[in-house]
Amino acid sequence: MLILMYLNIKMKKTILLLLLLLQLGLSAQTITIDFSSHPGKAVSLCLKKGTGCDALWTGMLDDKGKVIVDLQGKTDDYPGIATLSINSDSPILMDIIISGKEDVYISCPEEYPYESNITFDSAENESFKKWFIGQAQLQQKMNLLNESQKSNNEEDSSFSVIAKEIQDLKAQHSAFEKELTESKLYIGRFIQYYSFFNKEVENLMFADSIGMMNVRAYVRDSLDVKGLFRSGLWFSTFNGLLALYEKEKPYHKDFITDMSLLLERAGSERIYSTLAENLFEICEYKGWNDMEDHLAYYVINSGNLESSTGKIKRMITLNKLKKGIKAPDLLQGTLPAGNILLVFYLTGCGPCEYEMQQLKDNYHLIKEKGYQVVSVSLDMDEEIFKDTAETFPWEAKYCDLQGFKSPDAENYGVIATPTFYVIKDGVLQGRYTGIMDMGIIMNKNQDSE
């Protein structure tokens, strides 16, 4: 009896193991590329993610122009769009769908691939070709009929015929959109993104208030951030949506509120951090400083970017460096006691050259006010740093040759140079971009007053 129980348990474990292996096998994916007119050419696959692309695989076509790419474990977080590149005499670039589960066979016997001579053995990619071409042809017919109808009077015999054809095409379009909505394929969602971008986002500059309201509602409530991230339409979409939020637009004040809803739907730290960084870049480029502060406050309190790096980390650090907190230690040296003027600069930066000259010219006045100057260079060339630093009259001059990746620059949230900090007895008093803004010395206009 005990032996039977042991065998039953062992059989169950074996079955579970087999099922697990079978499941892993089903989730694997291979891409077979068969371009017989391009033997021995370099080929690569790149996954579209946000504004960039993740290199997935690089290799060579064999002497028959064929290669099988094993993607097991590399596409677990897909489906999405990938770019297939063949480095031939006439380079080939084409988008394909990678699902993470479905094997793809793509072939073209001719030198120049186009829609009719490419063969796919893939539901996603065959639908990509069929639906995309079908939709384009339907739209073309609709445009021609609409133009034709404009040139006819209602009394003309052809008017009613054209009107019926337009109605039939509209019915076909509705059926097509229903098919997309019900489809479980990624291509269904991709065409919806593509249609949304082309019909709505690209025309936002000319949209009326109702059109803008509808687009905003879709963005807030329905836009699939995860799918958009993998579509190759990320930059174009967010760049186009800025027309909703310009300063003169009624939705400007709602920018961070709306974008926070998208951040909540990001679905992964990679997408969240990419979107957050892109939003910071938008605020910085547009000069929306108040929006930038609100965004930093939201991101910090969301708790979603504990392991953030790069610009996001600096923005979060910068938001935390408020007046009255203890100044971070300087890793390249020791901050002296008393009153300190700490400056981060970069040789060759126009504003830096101007401000550092101002600092040198007014150094005696700064000393008279009881301040010690500490400078940190973000130069990455030791000779350049030394040549510049030897012209400074103060003693504390540092550079670790790591540029903006310097730990001190990160700890002080330095995003641009020059950046000045006033520190009194180890406590931050303020951050500035120029010495005349600090109130330590007066400019000539203030002196005359």
C-alpha positions as CSV (number, residue, x, y, z in Angstrom):
1,M,0.0,0.0,0.0
2,L,2.8,2.4,0.9
3,I,4.6,1.5,-2.3
4,L,1.5,2.3,-4.4
5,M,1.1,5.6,-2.6
6,Y,4.8,6.4,-3.3
7,L,4.4,5.5,-7.0
8,N,1.2,7.6,-7.3
9,I,3.0,10.6,-5.8
10,K,6.0,10.1,-8.1
11,M,3.8,9.7,-11.2
12,K,1.9,13.0,-10.3
13,K,5.3,14.8,-9.9
14,T,6.4,13.4,-13.2
15,I,3.2,14.5,-15.0
16,L,3.5,17.9,-13.4
17,L,7.1,18.2,-14.6
18,L,6.1,17.1,-18.1
19,L,3.3,19.6,-18.2
20,L,5.7,22.4,-17.1
21,L,8.2,21.4,-19.8
22,L,5.4,21.3,-22.4
23,Q,4.3,24.8,-21.2
24,L,7.8,26.1,-21.5
25,G,8.1,24.6,-25.0
26,L,4.8,26.3,-26.1
27,S,6.0,29.7,-24.8
28,A,9.2,29.5,-26.7
29,Q,9.4,31.3,-30.1
30,T,11.5,30.9,-33.2
31,I,11.7,33.3,-36.1
32,T,12.7,31.7,-39.4
33,I,14.0,34.3,-41.9
34,D,14.2,33.0,-45.5
35,F,15.5,35.7,-47.9
36,S,17.1,33.6,-50.7
37,S,18.3,36.6,-52.7
38,H,20.4,37.8,-49.8
39,P,22.8,34.9,-48.8
40,G,25.5,35.7,-46.2
41,K,24.1,39.1,-45.3
42,A,24.0,40.4,-41.7
43,V,20.6,40.4,-40.1
44,S,19.2,41.8,-36.8
45,L,16.0,42.0,-34.8
46,C,15.2,45.0,-32.6
47,L,12.2,45.3,-30.3
48,K,10.5,48.7,-30.2
49,K,10.2,50.0,-26.7
50,G,9.1,53.5,-26.0
51,T,11.3,56.0,-27.9
52,G,14.0,53.4,-28.4
53,C,14.7,49.8,-29.5
54,D,16.1,46.8,-27.6
55,A,18.5,44.7,-29.6
56,L,17.1,41.2,-29.6
57,W,19.4,39.3,-31.9
58,T,22.1,39.8,-34.5
59,G,23.6,37.2,-36.9
60,M,24.1,36.2,-40.5
61,L,21.9,34.6,-43.2
62,D,23.5,31.3,-44.4
63,D,24.6,30.6,-48.0
64,K,20.9,30.0,-48.9
65,G,19.7,33.3,-47.3
66,K,18.1,31.5,-44.3
67,V,18.5,31.6,-40.5
68,I,16.4,30.3,-37.6
69,V,16.4,32.6,-34.5
70,D,15.6,31.1,-31.1
71,L,14.0,33.7,-28.9
72,Q,13.2,31.5,-25.9
73,G,13.3,33.7,-22.8
74,K,13.8,36.9,-24.7
75,T,10.3,37.9,-25.5
76,D,8.4,37.0,-22.3
77,D,7.0,40.5,-21.9
78,Y,5.7,40.9,-25.5
79,P,3.7,41.0,-28.0
80,G,4.8,44.1,-29.9
81,I,6.5,45.4,-33.0
82,A,10.1,44.5,-33.9
83,T,12.2,45.8,-36.8
84,L,13.9,43.2,-39.0
85,S,17.0,44.6,-40.7
86,I,19.0,43.0,-43.4
87,N,22.3,44.7,-44.3
88,S,22.2,44.2,-48.1
89,D,23.3,46.3,-51.0
90,S,19.9,47.8,-50.7
91,P,19.3,47.6,-46.9
92,I,16.0,46.1,-45.9
93,L,14.0,47.4,-43.0
94,M,10.6,46.0,-42.2
95,D,8.3,45.7,-39.1
96,I,7.0,42.4,-37.9
97,I,5.0,41.3,-34.9
98,I,6.6,39.2,-32.2
99,S,4.1,37.7,-29.9
100,G,6.4,35.8,-27.5
101,K,4.5,32.5,-28.2
102,E,3.9,32.2,-31.9
103,D,6.6,30.9,-34.2
104,V,7.1,33.2,-37.3
105,Y,8.2,32.1,-40.7
106,I,8.9,35.0,-43.1
107,S,10.2,34.5,-46.6
108,C,10.8,36.5,-49.7
109,P,12.4,35.0,-52.8
110,E,12.9,38.3,-54.6
111,E,15.6,41.0,-54.0
112,Y,13.2,43.8,-53.1
113,P,10.4,42.8,-50.6
114,Y,7.0,44.4,-50.7
115,E,3.5,43.4,-49.6
116,S,2.6,40.9,-52.3
117,N,5.9,38.9,-52.5
118,I,6.4,38.4,-48.7
119,T,5.0,35.2,-47.2
120,F,4.2,34.8,-43.5
121,D,3.4,31.7,-41.6
122,S,2.1,33.6,-38.7
123,A,-1.5,34.6,-37.7
124,E,-0.2,37.9,-36.3
125,N,1.8,38.9,-39.3
126,E,-0.5,37.6,-41.9
127,S,-3.3,39.6,-40.3
128,F,-0.9,42.5,-40.1
129,K,-0.5,42.4,-43.8
130,K,-4.2,41.6,-44.6
131,W,-5.8,44.1,-42.3
132,F,-3.4,46.9,-42.9
133,I,-3.7,46.7,-46.7
134,G,-7.4,46.1,-46.5
135,Q,-7.9,49.1,-44.3
136,A,-5.8,51.3,-46.5
137,Q,-7.7,50.2,-49.6
138,L,-11.1,50.8,-47.9
139,Q,-10.0,54.3,-46.8
140,Q,-8.8,55.1,-50.3
141,K,-12.1,54.0,-51.8
142,M,-14.0,56.1,-49.2
143,N,-11.9,59.2,-50.0
144,L,-12.5,58.8,-53.8
145,L,-16.2,58.3,-53.3
146,N,-16.5,61.4,-51.0
147,E,-14.7,63.5,-53.6
148,S,-16.9,62.1,-56.3
149,Q,-20.0,62.9,-54.3
150,K,-19.0,66.5,-53.8
151,S,-18.8,67.0,-57.6
152,N,-22.3,65.6,-58.2
153,N,-25.7,67.2,-57.4
154,E,-28.4,65.3,-55.5
155,E,-30.5,65.3,-58.7
156,D,-27.8,63.4,-60.7
157,S,-28.6,59.7,-61.2
158,S,-25.1,58.7,-60.0
159,F,-25.5,60.5,-56.6
160,S,-27.7,57.9,-55.0
161,V,-25.4,55.1,-56.3
162,I,-22.4,56.8,-54.8
163,A,-24.3,57.4,-51.5
164,K,-25.2,53.7,-51.3
165,E,-21.5,52.7,-51.9
166,I,-20.4,55.1,-49.2
167,Q,-22.9,53.5,-46.8
168,D,-21.7,50.0,-47.7
169,L,-18.1,51.1,-47.1
170,K,-19.1,52.6,-43.7
171,A,-20.7,49.3,-42.8
172,Q,-17.6,47.4,-43.8
173,H,-15.5,49.8,-41.8
174,S,-17.7,49.2,-38.7
175,A,-17.5,45.5,-39.2
176,F,-13.7,45.8,-39.5
177,E,-13.5,47.8,-36.3
178,K,-15.7,45.3,-34.5
179,E,-13.4,42.5,-35.7
180,L,-10.3,44.4,-34.4
181,T,-12.0,45.0,-31.0
182,E,-12.9,41.3,-30.6
183,S,-9.6,40.0,-31.9
184,K,-7.2,38.5,-29.3
185,L,-4.2,39.3,-31.6
186,Y,-1.9,42.2,-30.9
187,I,-2.3,43.5,-34.4
188,G,-5.9,44.4,-33.6
189,R,-4.7,46.7,-30.9
190,F,-1.8,48.0,-33.0
191,I,-4.2,49.1,-35.8
192,Q,-6.3,50.8,-33.2
193,Y,-3.3,52.8,-31.9
194,Y,-2.3,53.6,-35.5
195,S,-5.8,54.7,-36.4
196,F,-6.0,56.8,-33.2
197,F,-2.7,58.5,-34.0
198,N,-3.5,59.2,-37.6
199,K,-7.1,60.3,-37.2
200,E,-7.0,62.1,-33.9
201,V,-3.6,62.9,-32.6
202,E,-2.1,64.3,-35.9
203,N,-5.1,66.6,-36.3
204,L,-5.2,67.9,-32.7
205,M,-3.8,71.2,-33.7
206,F,-6.9,71.9,-35.8
207,A,-9.5,70.1,-33.6
208,D,-12.4,71.9,-32.1
209,S,-13.3,71.8,-28.4
210,I,-15.4,68.7,-28.8
211,G,-12.7,66.9,-30.7
212,M,-10.1,67.8,-28.0
213,M,-12.5,66.7,-25.2
214,N,-13.0,63.3,-26.9
215,V,-9.2,62.7,-27.4
216,R,-8.5,63.7,-23.8
217,A,-11.2,61.3,-22.5
218,Y,-9.7,58.4,-24.6
219,V,-6.2,59.2,-23.2
220,R,-7.4,59.4,-19.6
221,D,-9.7,56.4,-19.6
222,S,-8.7,54.0,-22.4
223,L,-5.2,54.4,-23.8
224,D,-3.3,51.1,-23.4
225,V,0.1,52.4,-22.2
226,K,1.7,48.9,-22.2
227,G,0.7,48.2,-25.8
228,L,1.6,51.6,-27.0
229,F,5.1,51.2,-25.4
230,R,5.7,48.3,-27.8
231,S,4.1,49.8,-30.9
232,G,6.8,52.2,-32.3
233,L,4.3,55.0,-32.0
234,W,5.3,56.1,-28.5
235,F,7.1,59.3,-29.3
236,S,4.7,60.4,-32.1
237,T,1.7,59.9,-29.9
238,F,3.0,61.8,-26.8
239,N,4.5,64.5,-28.9
240,G,1.2,65.0,-30.7
241,L,-0.8,65.0,-27.5
242,L,1.1,68.1,-26.3
243,A,-1.4,70.1,-28.4
244,L,-4.0,69.3,-25.7
245,Y,-1.8,70.7,-22.9
246,E,-0.1,73.8,-24.2
247,K,-0.3,76.8,-21.9
248,E,-3.0,78.5,-23.9
249,K,-5.1,75.4,-24.0
250,P,-7.9,74.7,-21.4
251,Y,-6.3,71.4,-20.3
252,H,-2.9,72.8,-19.5
253,K,-3.6,72.7,-15.8
254,D,-4.7,69.0,-16.0
255,F,-1.4,67.7,-17.6
256,I,0.0,66.0,-14.5
257,T,-3.4,64.7,-13.4
258,D,-4.0,63.1,-16.8
259,M,-0.5,61.8,-17.1
260,S,-0.6,60.3,-13.6
261,L,-3.5,58.1,-14.8
262,L,-1.3,56.8,-17.6
263,L,1.5,56.2,-15.1
264,E,-0.9,54.1,-13.0
265,R,-1.6,51.9,-16.1
266,A,2.1,51.5,-17.0
267,G,2.1,47.9,-15.8
268,S,5.9,47.6,-15.3
269,E,8.7,49.6,-13.8
270,R,10.4,49.8,-17.2
271,I,7.4,51.5,-18.8
272,Y,6.7,53.6,-15.7
273,S,10.2,54.9,-15.6
274,T,10.4,55.6,-19.3
275,L,7.1,57.5,-19.3
276,A,8.1,59.4,-16.1
277,E,11.4,60.4,-17.7
278,N,9.7,61.5,-20.9
279,L,7.3,63.6,-19.0
280,F,10.1,65.3,-17.1
281,E,11.8,66.0,-20.4
282,I,8.6,67.5,-21.7
283,C,8.3,69.8,-18.6
284,E,12.0,70.8,-18.9
285,Y,11.7,71.5,-22.7
286,K,8.5,73.5,-22.3
287,G,9.7,75.4,-19.2
288,W,6.8,74.0,-17.1
289,N,8.7,74.3,-13.8
290,D,5.5,74.1,-11.7
291,M,4.4,71.0,-13.6
292,E,7.9,69.5,-13.0
293,D,7.6,70.0,-9.3
294,H,4.1,68.4,-9.2
295,L,5.4,65.4,-11.3
296,A,8.3,64.9,-9.0
297,Y,6.0,65.0,-5.9
298,Y,3.7,62.4,-7.5
299,V,6.5,60.1,-8.6
300,I,8.2,60.2,-5.2
301,N,5.0,59.5,-3.3
302,S,3.9,56.7,-5.7
303,G,6.7,54.4,-4.4
304,N,7.1,52.9,-7.9
305,L,10.7,54.0,-8.6
306,E,12.7,53.0,-5.5
307,S,15.5,51.8,-7.7
308,S,15.4,54.7,-10.2
309,T,18.5,55.8,-12.1
310,G,19.6,58.6,-14.4
311,K,17.4,61.7,-14.9
312,I,14.5,60.3,-12.8
313,K,16.8,59.7,-9.9
314,R,18.2,63.2,-10.2
315,M,14.7,64.8,-10.4
316,I,13.6,62.9,-7.3
317,T,16.8,63.9,-5.5
318,L,16.4,67.5,-6.6
319,N,12.9,67.6,-5.3
320,K,14.1,66.3,-1.9
321,L,16.9,68.9,-1.6
322,K,14.7,71.6,0.0
323,K,15.9,74.5,2.1
324,G,16.6,73.5,5.7
325,I,17.7,70.0,5.2
326,K,21.3,68.7,5.8
327,A,23.5,69.1,2.8
328,P,24.7,65.8,1.3
329,D,28.4,65.0,2.1
330,L,30.8,65.7,-0.7
331,L,32.5,62.4,-1.6
332,Q,35.5,64.1,-3.3
333,G,36.4,66.1,-0.3
334,T,35.1,67.6,2.9
335,L,32.7,70.5,3.0
336,P,34.3,73.1,5.3
337,A,32.4,74.5,8.3
338,G,30.6,77.8,8.1
339,N,29.1,79.4,5.0
340,I,29.7,77.7,1.7
341,L,29.0,78.5,-2.0
342,L,29.1,75.2,-3.8
343,V,29.2,75.3,-7.6
344,F,28.9,72.5,-10.2
345,Y,30.2,73.5,-13.6
346,L,31.5,72.1,-16.9
347,T,34.3,73.6,-19.0
348,G,33.1,74.8,-22.4
349,C,29.5,75.3,-21.3
350,G,28.5,78.8,-22.3
351,P,26.5,79.7,-19.1
352,C,29.2,78.1,-17.0
353,E,31.9,80.2,-18.6
354,Y,30.0,83.4,-17.9
355,E,29.0,82.5,-14.3
356,M,32.5,81.2,-13.4
357,Q,34.0,84.4,-14.7
358,Q,31.5,86.3,-12.5
359,L,32.5,84.2,-9.6
360,K,36.2,84.9,-10.1
361,D,35.5,88.7,-10.6
362,N,33.5,88.9,-7.4
363,Y,35.5,86.4,-5.3
364,H,36.8,89.1,-3.0
365,L,33.3,90.3,-2.2
366,I,32.1,86.8,-1.6
367,K,35.0,86.3,0.9
368,E,34.2,89.6,2.6
369,K,30.6,88.2,3.1
370,G,32.1,85.2,4.9
371,Y,31.6,82.5,2.3
372,Q,34.1,79.9,1.1
373,V,33.8,78.7,-2.5
374,V,33.9,75.0,-3.3
375,S,33.8,74.0,-7.0
376,V,33.1,70.6,-8.5
377,S,33.9,70.1,-12.2
378,L,31.9,67.7,-14.3
379,D,34.7,67.6,-16.9
380,M,35.8,64.1,-18.1
381,D,39.3,65.2,-19.3
382,E,41.9,65.7,-16.6
383,E,44.0,68.2,-18.6
384,I,40.9,70.4,-19.4
385,F,39.9,70.3,-15.7
386,K,43.4,71.4,-14.5
387,D,43.7,74.1,-17.1
388,T,40.4,75.6,-16.1
389,A,40.7,75.1,-12.3
390,E,44.2,76.7,-12.0
391,T,42.6,80.1,-12.9
392,F,40.3,79.9,-9.9
393,P,41.5,81.9,-6.8
394,W,39.8,79.5,-4.2
395,E,41.5,76.3,-2.9
396,A,38.7,73.7,-2.9
397,K,38.5,72.5,-6.5
398,Y,37.4,68.9,-7.3
399,C,36.8,66.6,-10.2
400,D,36.4,62.8,-10.3
401,L,36.3,62.8,-14.2
402,Q,32.9,61.0,-14.2
403,G,31.0,63.9,-15.7
404,F,27.2,63.9,-14.9
405,K,27.6,60.3,-13.6
406,S,29.7,61.7,-10.7
407,P,28.2,60.5,-7.4
408,D,28.4,64.1,-6.1
409,A,26.4,65.3,-9.1
410,E,23.8,62.6,-8.5
411,N,23.6,63.3,-4.8
412,Y,23.0,67.0,-5.5
413,G,20.5,66.3,-8.3
414,V,22.6,68.2,-10.9
415,I,20.7,68.1,-14.2
416,A,22.3,71.1,-15.9
417,T,25.3,73.3,-15.3
418,P,26.0,75.7,-13.7
419,T,24.2,74.8,-10.5
420,F,24.9,76.7,-7.3
421,Y,24.1,75.7,-3.7
422,V,24.3,78.0,-0.7
423,I,25.0,76.1,2.5
424,K,25.2,77.5,6.0
425,D,26.6,75.3,8.9
426,G,25.9,72.2,6.9
427,V,22.3,73.1,6.0
428,L,21.0,73.9,2.5
429,Q,19.7,77.5,2.0
430,G,18.9,77.4,-1.7
431,R,19.7,76.2,-5.2
432,Y,20.5,78.8,-8.0
433,T,21.7,79.0,-11.6
434,G,23.6,82.3,-11.2
435,I,25.5,84.1,-8.5
436,M,23.5,87.3,-8.8
437,D,20.3,85.4,-7.8
438,M,21.7,84.4,-4.4
439,G,21.7,87.8,-2.7
440,I,25.2,87.4,-1.5
441,I,26.5,90.2,-3.7
442,M,24.6,92.9,-5.5
443,N,24.8,93.8,-9.1
444,K,25.3,97.4,-10.3
445,N,21.7,98.1,-10.7
446,Q,20.9,97.0,-7.2
447,D,23.8,99.0,-5.8
448,S,22.5,102.2,-7.5
449,E,19.1,101.6,-5.9
